[in-house]
Amino acid sequence: MHKICGLQFSYLFSGVLKTYRLTFEAAVSMHALFRQEHAKSRWAISSRALREFVEHFAPKTEQLDMYSEDGRASFTSYTEKIMSGNGKF
């Protein structure tokens, strides 16, 4: 059973009171399951190199997608996807 929660906050800005009412539903996180013996592709990177790539993005990046395509590794942050119009809400 899921519980629907709500959040309301107001703030005064330049003499205008703005009120926001947000509702959300708590849900269980889902993760993909697969058999490792069926995964033929593998890649590895040193922790130092990965840290340098990740630090390129803002420290508060919530999600960083990493994928390999045509022999290149691509890193894309969630924020970049939204700004370019490629993200899904």
Secondary structure, DSSP 8 states (H G I E B T S, - for coil): ---EEEEEEEEEETTEEEEEEEEEE----------GGG--------HHHHHHHHHTS-TT-S-EEEEEETTEEEEEEHHHHHHHT----
